């Protein structure tokens, strides 16, 4: 992410190398990435964990399975209409 | 051994996820109706650990259906050549979704359950037959192809 321009980050919680929460914590420590909007796409259904994600600044949470329409709507919601065209 | 209630939930969650994620429809299958051709099967498993229970969720499918899974989940054309890595990834994604749904159905939404990354292993027909005989595995049929699923804790 440091080497490429990124407007929006989609991430899962359950990922190899580093989980989604650890990834967000790392991003928050980096002034280049701390404001990058993150959308979590996961099978996770625990309210406790989802609340924790929102406390860490996650902009939206999508529970799998998802459809292209759901992705489009969340991109419009987070980035605005112009970026979702 | 799986309890009746667990078997019912596992079956319903599997049918729901196959339908929503892969647009494939399932039905119940009696043990004596399980007939799978071919010698290549794919087993995917992932672990879960909650405050009161931990265990493993598994799914075992004939290799042929894993390619159909990849076509449907990735939105590919049926005449496209599907590489095995895509078929494996599709099965992992399917299991990941099944397990996530199972955890909230079995344990509720207030509990935090940690999941491991899905892992796969290829099985031959003899290994498949062993699992068919194993009472830990529930047999269902997806688009007329037998599939085994299991939750062990």
gemmi code that builds the backbone of each chain (N, CA, C; Angstrom):
import gemmi

chains = {
    "A": [
        ("UNK", (0.818, -1.206, 0.000), (0.000, 0.000, 0.000), (0.857, 1.264, 0.000)),
        ("UNK", (2.069, 1.154, 0.556), (2.934, 2.330, 0.594), (3.469, 2.676, -0.795)),
        ("UNK", (3.509, 1.664, -1.669), (4.101, 1.869, -2.986), (3.081, 2.177, -4.078)),
        ("UNK", (1.807, 2.111, -3.753), (0.766, 2.365, -4.752), (-0.279, 3.320, -4.186)),
        ("UNK", (-0.875, 4.092, -5.085), (-1.939, 4.990, -4.640), (-3.210, 4.156, -4.449)),
        ("UNK", (-3.754, 4.203, -3.278), (-4.956, 3.419, -2.966), (-6.022, 4.370, -2.432)),
        ("UNK", (-7.248, 4.263, -2.987), (-8.357, 5.114, -2.532), (-9.199, 4.441, -1.466)),
        ("UNK", (-9.264, 3.125, -1.538), (-10.164, 2.387, -0.648), (-9.594, 0.986, -0.456)),
        ("UNK", (-9.622, 0.520, 0.759), (-9.054, -0.801, 1.048), (-10.171, -1.764, 1.466)),
        ("UNK", (-10.308, -2.869, 0.733), (-11.203, -3.951, 1.140), (-10.331, -5.014, 1.805)),
        ("UNK", (-10.725, -5.442, 2.998), (-9.923, -6.459, 3.690), (-10.836, -7.437, 4.412)),
        ("UNK", (-10.332, -8.636, 4.581), (-11.041, -9.639, 5.386), (-10.511, -9.526, 6.824)),
        ("UNK", (-11.102, -10.248, 7.737), (-10.540, -10.322, 9.089), (-9.571, -11.497, 9.154)),
        ("UNK", (-10.034, -12.618, 8.603), (-9.279, -13.854, 8.688), (-8.370, -13.972, 7.461)),
        ("UNK", (-7.104, -13.510, 7.612), (-6.180, -13.507, 6.469), (-4.839, -14.102, 6.894)),
        ("UNK", (-4.086, -14.642, 5.919), (-2.751, -15.126, 6.262), (-1.800, -13.964, 6.573)),
        ("UNK", (-0.715, -14.234, 7.191), (0.346, -13.292, 7.575), (-0.112, -12.374, 8.713)),
        ("UNK", (-1.205, -11.643, 8.497), (-1.664, -10.684, 9.511), (-3.185, -10.597, 9.380)),
        ("UNK", (-3.895, -10.623, 10.517), (-5.351, -10.550, 10.389), (-5.804, -9.104, 10.171)),
        ("UNK", (-7.085, -8.936, 9.881), (-7.595, -7.617, 9.508), (-7.432, -6.584, 10.611)),
        ("UNK", (-7.636, -6.989, 11.843), (-7.518, -6.034, 12.958), (-6.063, -5.580, 13.117)),
        ("UNK", (-5.136, -6.532, 13.021), (-3.706, -6.169, 13.095), (-3.329, -5.223, 11.948)),
        ("UNK", (-3.911, -5.514, 10.756), (-3.601, -4.672, 9.598), (-4.071, -3.231, 9.841)),
        ("UNK", (-5.280, -3.083, 10.387), (-5.817, -1.739, 10.654), (-4.951, -1.034, 11.706)),
        ("UNK", (-4.542, -1.768, 12.740), (-3.684, -1.165, 13.768), (-2.373, -0.659, 13.169)),
        ("UNK", (-1.798, -1.457, 12.260), (-0.560, -1.025, 11.579), (-0.813, 0.224, 10.740)),
        ("UNK", (-1.965, 0.244, 10.065), (-2.282, 1.406, 9.224), (-2.439, 2.662, 10.079)),
        ("UNK", (-3.041, 2.514, 11.256), (-3.261, 3.669, 12.129), (-1.947, 4.254, 12.656)),
        ("UNK", (-0.910, 3.408, 12.686), (0.402, 3.881, 13.156), (1.167, 4.608, 12.050)),
        ("UNK", (0.661, 4.534, 10.819), (1.368, 5.093, 9.679), (0.626, 6.332, 9.169)),
        ("UNK", (1.256, 7.495, 9.221), (0.530, 8.718, 8.860), (0.119, 8.753, 7.399)),
        ("UNK", (0.782, 7.934, 6.552), (0.395, 7.874, 5.131), (-0.889, 7.047, 4.931)),
        ("UNK", (-1.150, 6.158, 5.866), (-2.266, 5.217, 5.674), (-3.399, 5.394, 6.688)),
        ("UNK", (-3.160, 6.212, 7.708), (-4.131, 6.259, 8.807), (-5.525, 6.730, 8.385)),
        ("UNK", (-5.589, 7.517, 7.301), (-6.889, 8.038, 6.860), (-7.486, 7.243, 5.688)),
        ("UNK", (-6.776, 6.225, 5.243), (-7.290, 5.419, 4.132), (-8.543, 4.664, 4.585)),
        ("UNK", (-9.693, 4.868, 3.882), (-10.904, 4.171, 4.313), (-10.794, 2.652, 4.118)),
        ("UNK", (-11.232, 1.920, 5.123), (-11.176, 0.457, 5.077), (-12.594, -0.109, 5.162)),
        ("UNK", (-12.880, -1.031, 4.258), (-14.151, -1.763, 4.298), (-13.810, -3.228, 4.575)),
        ("UNK", (-14.425, -3.772, 5.606), (-14.172, -5.172, 5.935), (-15.209, -6.055, 5.240)),
        ("UNK", (-14.713, -7.075, 4.542), (-15.579, -8.066, 3.897), (-15.245, -9.407, 4.537)),
        ("UNK", (-16.181, -9.948, 5.284), (-15.838, -11.131, 6.059), (-17.055, -12.004, 6.302)),
        ("UNK", (-16.790, -13.215, 6.764), (-17.889, -14.087, 7.192), (-18.190, -13.848, 8.671)),
        ("UNK", (-17.354, -13.032, 9.307), (-17.474, -12.786, 10.753), (-18.861, -12.243, 11.105)),
        ("UNK", (-19.491, -12.829, 12.117), (-20.818, -12.359, 12.501), (-20.883, -11.904, 13.948)),
        ("UNK", (-19.736, -11.899, 14.640), (-19.722, -11.521, 16.056), (-19.901, -10.013, 16.211)),
        ("UNK", (-20.977, -9.619, 16.901), (-21.229, -8.191, 17.121), (-20.047, -7.549, 17.842)),
        ("UNK", (-19.509, -8.273, 18.820), (-18.394, -7.742, 19.613), (-17.218, -7.372, 18.710)),
        ("UNK", (-16.901, -8.281, 17.778), (-15.748, -8.019, 16.913), (-16.056, -6.914, 15.900)),
        ("UNK", (-17.288, -6.896, 15.408), (-17.651, -5.854, 14.437), (-17.603, -4.477, 15.113)),
        ("UNK", (-18.083, -4.405, 16.356), (-18.026, -3.126, 17.089), (-16.568, -2.684, 17.284)),
        ("UNK", (-15.702, -3.647, 17.563), (-14.272, -3.344, 17.737), (-13.701, -2.751, 16.445)),
        ("UNK", (-14.112, -3.323, 15.306), (-13.628, -2.825, 14.013), (-14.078, -1.384, 13.780)),
        ("UNK", (-15.334, -1.100, 14.085), (-15.832, 0.271, 13.886), (-15.130, 1.246, 14.832)),
        ("UNK", (-14.825, 0.774, 16.055), (-14.081, 1.648, 16.991), (-12.704, 1.994, 16.437)),
        ("UNK", (-12.145, 1.080, 15.646), (-10.809, 1.325, 15.068), (-10.889, 2.124, 13.770)),
        ("UNK", (-12.098, 2.519, 13.386), (-12.228, 3.419, 12.236), (-12.673, 2.785, 10.938)),
        ("UNK", (-13.031, 1.499, 10.971), (-13.519, 0.861, 9.749), (-14.763, 1.590, 9.263)),
        ("UNK", (-14.825, 1.851, 7.940), (-15.924, 2.658, 7.408), (-17.181, 1.847, 7.118)),
        ("UNK", (-17.025, 0.581, 6.775), (-18.204, -0.250, 6.498), (-17.841, -1.712, 6.707)),
        ("UNK", (-18.880, -2.478, 6.955), (-18.671, -3.908, 7.156), (-19.648, -4.673, 6.263)),
        ("UNK", (-19.134, -5.576, 5.443), (-19.977, -6.384, 4.566), (-19.814, -7.852, 4.952)),
        ("UNK", (-20.946, -8.506, 5.146), (-20.846, -9.917, 5.503), (-21.021, -10.792, 4.267)),
        ("UNK", (-20.103, -11.717, 4.065), (-20.170, -12.633, 2.924), (-21.360, -13.576, 3.079)),
        ("UNK", (-21.988, -14.039, 2.017), (-21.667, -13.720, 0.631), (-22.195, -12.341, 0.227)),
        ("UNK", (-21.438, -11.682, -0.667), (-21.834, -10.351, -1.112), (-22.101, -10.366, -2.617)),
        ("UNK", (-22.782, -9.335, -3.084), (-23.082, -9.229, -4.525), (-22.382, -7.982, -5.074)),
        ("UNK", (-22.218, -7.898, -6.392), (-21.606, -6.690, -6.982), (-22.382, -5.422, -6.609)),
        ("UNK", (-23.709, -5.530, -6.481), (-24.533, -4.352, -6.134), (-24.181, -3.852, -4.734)),
        ("UNK", (-23.963, -4.788, -3.817), (-23.613, -4.401, -2.442), (-22.264, -3.679, -2.443)),
        ("UNK", (-21.311, -4.199, -3.227), (-19.980, -3.571, -3.296), (-20.105, -2.165, -3.883)),
        ("UNK", (-20.868, -2.053, -4.965), (-21.038, -0.743, -5.612), (-21.642, 0.272, -4.630)),
        ("UNK", (-22.663, -0.174, -3.909), (-23.325, 0.744, -2.964), (-22.374, 1.220, -1.870)),
        ("UNK", (-21.542, 0.308, -1.383), (-20.644, 0.715, -0.301), (-19.531, 1.630, -0.829)),
        ("UNK", (-19.088, 1.390, -2.061), (-18.074, 2.278, -2.661), (-18.668, 3.681, -2.814)),
        ("UNK", (-19.922, 3.742, -3.283), (-20.591, 5.048, -3.431), (-20.732, 5.729, -2.076)),
        ("UNK", (-21.088, 4.938, -1.076), (-21.306, 5.495, 0.263), (-19.999, 6.043, 0.851)),
        ("UNK", (-18.915, 5.301, 0.666), (-17.648, 5.697, 1.291), (-16.914, 6.762, 0.477)),
        ("UNK", (-16.874, 6.589, -0.847), (-16.100, 7.523, -1.672), (-16.957, 8.611, -2.310)),
        ("UNK", (-18.257, 8.381, -2.367), (-19.132, 9.346, -3.032), (-19.421, 8.913, -4.442)),
        ("UNK", (-20.458, 9.471, -5.050), (-20.930, 9.077, -6.367), (-19.860, 9.161, -7.448)),
        ("UNK", (-19.056, 10.229, -7.407), (-18.099, 10.470, -8.485), (-17.137, 9.273, -8.647)),
        ("UNK", (-16.630, 8.763, -7.524), (-15.628, 7.712, -7.590), (-16.216, 6.349, -7.925)),
        ("UNK", (-17.548, 6.197, -7.759), (-18.148, 4.877, -7.988), (-18.648, 4.714, -9.422)),
        ("UNK", (-18.472, 5.738, -10.294), (-18.972, 5.622, -11.671), (-18.153, 4.628, -12.458)),
    ],
    "B": [
        ("UNK", (-19.411, -37.537, 18.064), (-20.390, -37.609, 16.976), (-21.259, -36.350, 16.971)),
        ("UNK", (-21.642, -35.930, 15.785), (-22.486, -34.744, 15.692), (-23.872, -35.021, 16.272)),
        ("UNK", (-24.378, -34.058, 17.037), (-25.738, -34.161, 17.554), (-26.713, -33.875, 16.407)),
        ("UNK", (-27.964, -34.344, 16.593), (-28.976, -34.129, 15.542), (-29.159, -32.656, 15.219)),
        ("UNK", (-29.173, -31.816, 16.274), (-29.380, -30.388, 16.055), (-28.217, -29.797, 15.261)),
        ("UNK", (-26.993, -30.239, 15.611), (-25.802, -29.763, 14.875), (-25.860, -30.176, 13.415)),
        ("UNK", (-26.290, -31.404, 13.152), (-26.395, -31.901, 11.766), (-27.400, -31.066, 10.987)),
        ("UNK", (-28.510, -30.742, 11.651), (-29.563, -29.967, 10.979), (-29.039, -28.567, 10.627)),
        ("UNK", (-28.362, -27.952, 11.590), (-27.827, -26.600, 11.349), (-26.765, -26.643, 10.256)),
        ("UNK", (-25.871, -27.626, 10.335), (-24.799, -27.753, 9.333), (-25.393, -27.885, 7.928)),
        ("UNK", (-26.413, -28.717, 7.819), (-27.053, -28.944, 6.517), (-27.700, -27.656, 6.004)),
        ("UNK", (-28.437, -26.978, 6.856), (-29.137, -25.756, 6.425), (-28.153, -24.650, 6.040)),
        ("UNK", (-27.083, -24.516, 6.841), (-26.074, -23.489, 6.523), (-25.402, -23.816, 5.185)),
        ("UNK", (-25.056, -25.082, 4.982), (-24.402, -25.478, 3.713), (-25.308, -25.189, 2.529)),
        ("UNK", (-26.566, -25.585, 2.621), (-27.486, -25.336, 1.505), (-27.581, -23.829, 1.219)),
        ("UNK", (-27.689, -23.040, 2.273), (-27.813, -21.588, 2.113), (-26.591, -20.974, 1.458)),
        ("UNK", (-25.399, -21.384, 1.891), (-24.165, -20.792, 1.359), (-23.928, -21.252, -0.090)),
        ("UNK", (-24.148, -22.544, -0.371), (-24.006, -23.013, -1.749), (-24.925, -22.212, -2.675)),
        ("UNK", (-26.138, -21.960, -2.195), (-27.114, -21.256, -3.037), (-26.713, -19.788, -3.234)),
        ("UNK", (-26.365, -19.102, -2.129), (-26.088, -17.659, -2.212), (-24.729, -17.349, -2.840)),
        ("UNK", (-23.736, -18.181, -2.533), (-22.381, -17.878, -3.010), (-22.097, -18.489, -4.382)),
        ("UNK", (-22.602, -19.713, -4.588), (-22.223, -20.436, -5.810), (-23.415, -20.729, -6.718)),
        ("UNK", (-24.594, -20.270, -6.343), (-25.804, -20.492, -7.161), (-26.004, -21.981, -7.462)),
        ("UNK", (-25.727, -22.816, -6.477), (-25.877, -24.261, -6.632), (-26.841, -24.741, -5.551)),
        ("UNK", (-27.655, -25.726, -5.913), (-28.718, -26.138, -4.999), (-28.470, -27.535, -4.435)),
        ("UNK", (-28.851, -27.688, -3.191), (-28.552, -28.932, -2.495), (-29.790, -29.696, -2.088)),
        ("UNK", (-29.551, -30.944, -1.710), (-30.633, -31.791, -1.225), (-30.037, -32.781, -0.221)),
        ("UNK", (-30.925, -33.428, 0.495), (-30.448, -34.426, 1.449), (-30.016, -35.685, 0.706)),
        ("UNK", (-29.200, -36.489, 1.380), (-28.685, -37.708, 0.756), (-28.563, -38.792, 1.821)),
        ("UNK", (-29.112, -39.955, 1.534), (-28.961, -41.085, 2.446), (-27.587, -41.725, 2.226)),
        ("UNK", (-27.053, -42.334, 3.283), (-25.717, -42.931, 3.190), (-25.601, -43.948, 2.047)),
        ("UNK", (-26.692, -44.724, 1.830), (-26.602, -45.760, 0.788), (-26.794, -45.199, -0.623)),
        ("UNK", (-26.986, -43.887, -0.718), (-27.147, -43.265, -2.049), (-25.874, -42.574, -2.525)),
        ("UNK", (-24.812, -42.640, -1.712), (-23.593, -41.891, -2.042), (-22.774, -42.635, -3.086)),
        ("UNK", (-22.747, -42.081, -4.261), (-21.925, -42.672, -5.320), (-21.153, -41.569, -6.005)),
        ("UNK", (-19.845, -41.635, -5.908), (-19.016, -40.598, -6.529), (-18.034, -41.246, -7.482)),
        ("UNK", (-18.004, -40.749, -8.701), (-17.066, -41.290, -9.681), (-15.754, -40.511, -9.613)),
        ("UNK", (-14.745, -41.064, -10.232), (-13.449, -40.390, -10.277), (-12.576, -40.767, -9.094)),
        ("UNK", (-11.315, -40.387, -9.204), (-10.375, -40.767, -8.147), (-9.750, -39.548, -7.482)),
        ("UNK", (-10.287, -38.379, -7.758), (-9.683, -37.188, -7.159), (-10.740, -36.414, -6.371)),
        ("UNK", (-10.428, -36.191, -5.110), (-11.340, -35.477, -4.228), (-10.539, -34.387, -3.504)),
        ("UNK", (-11.238, -33.370, -3.103), (-10.572, -32.261, -2.420), (-11.204, -32.084, -1.039)),
        ("UNK", (-10.357, -32.063, -0.026), (-10.835, -31.875, 1.344), (-10.338, -30.512, 1.834)),
        ("UNK", (-11.255, -29.685, 2.310), (-10.862, -28.394, 2.894), (-11.259, -28.394, 4.356)),
        ("UNK", (-10.406, -27.838, 5.187), (-10.715, -27.797, 6.623), (-10.251, -26.472, 7.219)),
        ("UNK", (-10.941, -26.032, 8.239), (-10.485, -24.852, 8.993), (-10.896, -24.980, 10.447)),
        ("UNK", (-10.056, -24.464, 11.311), (-10.285, -24.595, 12.744), (-11.030, -23.396, 13.300)),
        ("UNK", (-11.707, -23.612, 14.432), (-12.339, -22.501, 15.144), (-12.045, -22.640, 16.631)),
        ("UNK", (-11.982, -21.500, 17.305), (-11.720, -21.534, 18.745), (-12.530, -20.431, 19.409)),
        ("UNK", (-13.502, -20.827, 20.193), (-14.325, -19.868, 20.927), (-14.095, -20.010, 22.410)),
        ("UNK", (-14.816, -19.244, 23.233), (-14.585, -19.309, 24.673), (-14.971, -20.660, 25.277)),
        ("UNK", (-15.933, -21.351, 24.674), (-16.390, -22.608, 25.268), (-16.116, -23.832, 24.410)),
        ("UNK", (-15.875, -23.625, 23.141), (-15.707, -24.769, 22.248), (-14.640, -24.487, 21.206)),
        ("UNK", (-13.946, -25.530, 20.796), (-13.031, -25.400, 19.667), (-13.105, -26.658, 18.828)),
        ("UNK", (-12.744, -26.553, 17.579), (-12.846, -27.719, 16.716), (-12.503, -27.402, 15.281)),
        ("UNK", (-13.049, -28.227, 14.380), (-12.723, -28.116, 12.957), (-13.990, -28.283, 12.119)),
        ("UNK", (-14.075, -27.508, 11.063), (-15.144, -27.686, 10.076), (-14.485, -28.171, 8.785)),
        ("UNK", (-15.086, -29.181, 8.167), (-14.496, -29.743, 6.942), (-15.541, -29.895, 5.862)),
        ("UNK", (-15.069, -29.851, 4.625), (-15.917, -30.166, 3.479), (-15.081, -30.988, 2.506)),
        ("UNK", (-15.673, -32.029, 1.944), (-14.963, -32.890, 0.998), (-15.814, -32.993, -0.264)),
        ("UNK", (-15.196, -32.687, -1.402), (-15.950, -32.683, -2.664), (-15.164, -33.417, -3.759)),
        ("UNK", (-15.876, -34.011, -4.725), (-15.167, -34.528, -5.909), (-14.528, -33.357, -6.663)),
        ("UNK", (-13.365, -33.580, -7.255), (-12.642, -32.500, -7.942), (-13.502, -31.833, -9.020)),
        ("UNK", (-14.382, -32.633, -9.658), (-15.218, -32.080, -10.741), (-16.084, -30.929, -10.243)),
        ("UNK", (-16.655, -31.057, -9.056), (-17.556, -30.005, -8.574), (-16.759, -28.781, -8.121)),
        ("UNK", (-15.505, -28.982, -7.722), (-14.719, -27.830, -7.282), (-14.451, -26.891, -8.474)),
        ("UNK", (-14.378, -27.441, -9.682), (-14.189, -26.588, -10.866), (-15.467, -25.807, -11.171)),
        ("UNK", (-16.615, -26.455, -10.979), (-17.892, -25.769, -11.169), (-18.063, -24.658, -10.120)),
        ("UNK", (-17.590, -24.955, -8.921), (-17.608, -23.936, -7.848), (-16.824, -22.699, -8.272)),
        ("UNK", (-15.627, -22.937, -8.830), (-14.776, -21.814, -9.251), (-15.472, -21.004, -10.339)),
        ("UNK", (-16.112, -21.691, -11.292), (-16.823, -20.993, -12.377), (-17.899, -20.089, -11.791)),
        ("UNK", (-18.671, -20.627, -10.865), (-19.802, -19.864, -10.322), (-19.357, -18.761, -9.361)),
        ("UNK", (-18.400, -19.066, -8.497), (-17.989, -18.065, -7.503), (-17.192, -16.937, -8.169)),
        ("UNK", (-16.347, -17.293, -9.124), (-15.515, -16.272, -9.779), (-16.198, -15.651, -10.991)),
        ("UNK", (-17.394, -16.147, -11.345), (-18.134, -15.590, -12.480), (-17.450, -15.855, -13.810)),
        ("UNK", (-16.889, -17.061, -13.982), (-16.185, -17.398, -15.226), (-17.157, -18.058, -16.213)),
        ("UNK", (-16.726, -18.170, -17.466), (-17.535, -18.856, -18.472), (-17.284, -20.360, -18.355)),
        ("UNK", (-18.331, -21.138, -18.675), (-18.202, -22.593, -18.507), (-17.148, -23.212, -19.428)),
        ("UNK", (-16.890, -22.554, -20.586), (-15.897, -23.147, -21.493), (-14.473, -22.661, -21.186)),
        ("UNK", (-14.334, -21.831, -20.170), (-12.984, -21.389, -19.793), (-12.232, -22.527, -19.105)),
        ("UNK", (-10.933, -22.544, -19.301), (-10.130, -23.562, -18.618), (-9.892, -23.089, -17.180)),
        ("UNK", (-10.283, -23.947, -16.236), (-10.153, -23.581, -14.827), (-8.900, -24.254, -14.266)),
        ("UNK", (-7.955, -23.449, -13.806), (-6.774, -24.081, -13.218), (-7.102, -24.571, -11.811)),
        ("UNK", (-6.314, -25.523, -11.347), (-6.633, -26.148, -10.061), (-6.513, -25.184, -8.896)),
        ("UNK", (-5.622, -24.204, -9.003), (-5.493, -23.238, -7.910), (-6.789, -22.456, -7.715)),
        ("UNK", (-7.465, -22.121, -8.820), (-8.739, -21.397, -8.721), (-9.795, -22.285, -8.070)),
        ("UNK", (-9.798, -23.566, -8.449), (-10.761, -24.501, -7.866), (-10.520, -24.644, -6.359)),
        ("UNK", (-9.257, -24.696, -5.973), (-8.912, -24.812, -4.547), (-9.313, -23.541, -3.804)),
        ("UNK", (-9.012, -22.385, -4.397), (-9.389, -21.110, -3.765), (-10.898, -21.000, -3.590)),
        ("UNK", (-11.649, -21.456, -4.597), (-13.111, -21.378, -4.520), (-13.637, -22.250, -3.380)),
        ("UNK", (-13.061, -23.431, -3.238), (-13.515, -24.314, -2.156), (-13.172, -23.721, -0.788)),
        ("UNK", (-11.983, -23.113, -0.690), (-11.584, -22.466, 0.575), (-12.550, -21.330, 0.918)),
        ("UNK", (-12.913, -20.543, -0.075), (-13.824, -19.424, 0.161), (-15.199, -19.925, 0.589)),
        ("UNK", (-15.625, -21.006, -0.049), (-16.916, -21.602, 0.312), (-16.885, -22.079, 1.765)),
        ("UNK", (-15.812, -22.768, 2.133), (-15.713, -23.273, 3.516), (-15.638, -22.117, 4.512)),
        ("UNK", (-14.895, -21.087, 4.161), (-14.767, -19.911, 5.018), (-16.158, -19.311, 5.307)),
        ("UNK", (-16.969, -19.217, 4.263), (-18.311, -18.641, 4.418), (-19.207, -19.573, 5.235)),
        ("UNK", (-19.127, -20.855, 4.957), (-19.922, -21.832, 5.732), (-19.549, -21.746, 7.213)),
        ("UNK", (-18.249, -21.711, 7.488), (-17.800, -21.716, 8.890), (-18.244, -20.442, 9.604)),
        ("UNK", (-18.113, -19.306, 8.940), (-18.549, -18.047, 9.552), (-20.021, -18.084, 9.908)),
        ("UNK", (-20.831, -18.585, 8.985), (-22.285, -18.697, 9.242), (-22.573, -19.688, 10.372)),
        ("UNK", (-21.836, -20.791, 10.355), (-22.052, -21.811, 11.397), (-21.775, -21.260, 12.786)),
        ("UNK", (-20.701, -20.500, 12.903), (-20.301, -20.005, 14.222), (-21.392, -19.143, 14.843)),
        ("UNK", (-21.967, -18.225, 14.053), (-23.014, -17.369, 14.641), (-24.301, -18.162, 14.859)),
        ("UNK", (-24.583, -19.129, 13.993), (-25.805, -19.931, 14.191), (-25.670, -20.810, 15.433)),
        ("UNK", (-24.502, -21.383, 15.628), (-24.318, -22.290, 16.778), (-24.070, -21.545, 18.091)),
        ("UNK", (-23.292, -20.467, 18.040), (-22.835, -19.840, 19.291), (-23.406, -18.444, 19.529)),
        ("UNK", (-24.108, -17.866, 18.541), (-24.693, -16.540, 18.725), (-23.765, -15.428, 18.267)),
        ("UNK", (-24.305, -14.206, 18.256), (-23.552, -13.064, 17.718), (-22.746, -12.320, 18.779)),
        ("UNK", (-22.904, -12.699, 20.040), (-22.174, -11.987, 21.096), (-20.835, -12.643, 21.424)),
        ("UNK", (-20.596, -13.796, 20.816), (-19.375, -14.550, 21.127), (-18.330, -14.302, 20.036)),
        ("UNK", (-17.080, -14.117, 20.460), (-15.989, -13.967, 19.487), (-15.341, -15.331, 19.272)),
        ("UNK", (-15.314, -15.774, 18.033), (-14.698, -17.062, 17.695), (-13.553, -16.793, 16.713)),
        ("UNK", (-12.367, -17.276, 17.046), (-11.223, -17.122, 16.142), (-11.197, -18.272, 15.141)),
        ("UNK", (-10.932, -17.934, 13.895), (-10.890, -18.945, 12.834), (-9.475, -19.052, 12.272)),
        ("UNK", (-9.119, -20.244, 11.839), (-7.822, -20.399, 11.158), (-8.032, -20.223, 9.659)),
        ("UNK", (-6.935, -20.144, 8.930), (-7.009, -20.039, 7.477), (-7.381, -21.426, 6.909)),
        ("UNK", (-8.296, -21.492, 5.937), (-8.644, -22.806, 5.369), (-7.434, -23.484, 4.709)),
        ("UNK", (-7.383, -24.802, 4.869), (-6.303, -25.579, 4.236), (-6.943, -26.705, 3.433)),
        ("UNK", (-6.290, -27.109, 2.345), (-6.862, -28.184, 1.524), (-5.875, -29.331, 1.350)),
        ("UNK", (-6.450, -30.488, 1.058), (-5.646, -31.680, 0.811), (-6.375, -32.514, -0.237)),
        ("UNK", (-5.607, -33.108, -1.157), (-6.256, -33.956, -2.164), (-6.379, -35.384, -1.628)),
        ("UNK", (-7.526, -36.002, -1.880), (-7.768, -37.374, -1.433), (-8.032, -38.264, -2.640)),
        ("UNK", (-7.744, -39.570, -2.477), (-8.109, -40.513, -3.539), (-9.444, -41.169, -3.185)),
        ("UNK", (-9.915, -42.068, -4.046), (-11.235, -42.657, -3.855), (-11.309, -43.479, -2.569)),
        ("UNK", (-10.213, -44.159, -2.230), (-10.222, -44.986, -1.009), (-10.402, -44.102, 0.235)),
        ("UNK", (-9.728, -42.955, 0.243), (-9.857, -42.034, 1.390), (-11.277, -41.464, 1.454)),
        ("UNK", (-11.829, -41.153, 0.290), (-13.226, -40.682, 0.222), (-14.165, -41.733, 0.820)),
        ("UNK", (-14.002, -42.995, 0.417), (-14.870, -44.071, 0.906), (-14.778, -44.196, 2.424)),
        ("UNK", (-13.574, -44.016, 2.954), (-13.402, -44.075, 4.420), (-14.221, -42.994, 5.108)),
        ("UNK", (-14.197, -41.792, 4.526), (-14.950, -40.687, 5.125), (-16.463, -40.908, 5.002)),
        ("UNK", (-16.877, -41.529, 3.898), (-18.307, -41.837, 3.722), (-18.785, -42.742, 4.854)),
        ("UNK", (-17.931, -43.670, 5.262), (-18.297, -44.608, 6.333), (-18.185, -43.986, 7.726)),
        ("UNK", (-17.544, -42.823, 7.802), (-17.304, -42.177, 9.098), (-18.552, -41.381, 9.525)),
        ("UNK", (-19.078, -41.706, 10.693), (-20.334, -41.071, 11.133), (-20.167, -39.586, 11.493)),
        ("UNK", (-18.908, -39.119, 11.534), (-18.672, -37.687, 11.808), (-19.057, -36.824, 10.598)),
        ("UNK", (-19.170, -37.468, 9.431), (-19.424, -36.717, 8.200), (-20.875, -36.850, 7.760)),
        ("UNK", (-21.436, -35.734, 7.372), (-22.804, -35.684, 6.890), (-22.759, -35.605, 5.362)),
        ("UNK", (-23.547, -36.449, 4.715), (-23.555, -36.441, 3.235), (-24.738, -35.627, 2.726)),
        ("UNK", (-24.447, -34.732, 1.800), (-25.504, -33.989, 1.112), (-25.226, -34.103, -0.391)),
        ("UNK", (-26.184, -33.687, -1.193), (-25.918, -33.679, -2.628), (-26.072, -32.251, -3.144)),
        ("UNK", (-25.096, -31.818, -3.927), (-25.133, -30.485, -4.520), (-25.133, -30.663, -6.031)),
        ("UNK", (-26.190, -30.192, -6.666), (-26.334, -30.384, -8.117), (-26.065, -31.852, -8.482)),
        ("UNK", (-26.652, -32.745, -7.691), (-26.581, -34.200, -7.897), (-25.179, -34.779, -7.714)),
        ("UNK", (-24.304, -34.031, -7.072), (-22.964, -34.550, -6.763), (-22.838, -34.678, -5.249)),
        ("UNK", (-22.368, -35.829, -4.759), (-22.263, -35.976, -3.298), (-21.161, -35.099, -2.698)),
        ("UNK", (-21.451, -34.564, -1.531), (-20.510, -33.702, -0.803), (-20.575, -34.115, 0.670)),
        ("UNK", (-19.421, -34.198, 1.317), (-19.392, -34.536, 2.747), (-19.036, -33.291, 3.548)),
        ("UNK", (-19.726, -33.084, 4.663), (-19.408, -31.957, 5.542), (-19.351, -32.454, 6.981)),
        ("UNK", (-18.602, -31.741, 7.789), (-18.424, -32.197, 9.158), (-18.056, -31.032, 10.066)),
        ("UNK", (-18.573, -31.083, 11.287), (-18.065, -30.170, 12.324), (-17.678, -31.054, 13.502)),
        ("UNK", (-16.416, -30.954, 13.885), (-15.919, -31.807, 14.972), (-15.351, -30.928, 16.075)),
        ("UNK", (-15.784, -31.188, 17.299), (-15.274, -30.363, 18.410), (-15.004, -31.232, 19.623)),
    ],
}
model = gemmi.Model(1)
for chain_id, residues in chains.items():
    chain = gemmi.Chain(chain_id)
    for i, (resn, *xyz) in enumerate(residues, 1):
        res = gemmi.Residue()
        res.name, res.seqid = resn, gemmi.SeqId(i, " ")
        for name, pos in zip(("N", "CA", "C"), xyz):
            atom = gemmi.Atom()
            atom.name, atom.element = name, gemmi.Element(name[0])
            atom.pos, atom.b_iso = gemmi.Position(*pos), 0.0
            res.add_atom(atom)
        chain.add_residue(res)
    model.add_chain(chain)
structure = gemmi.Structure()
structure.add_model(model)
structure.setup_entities()
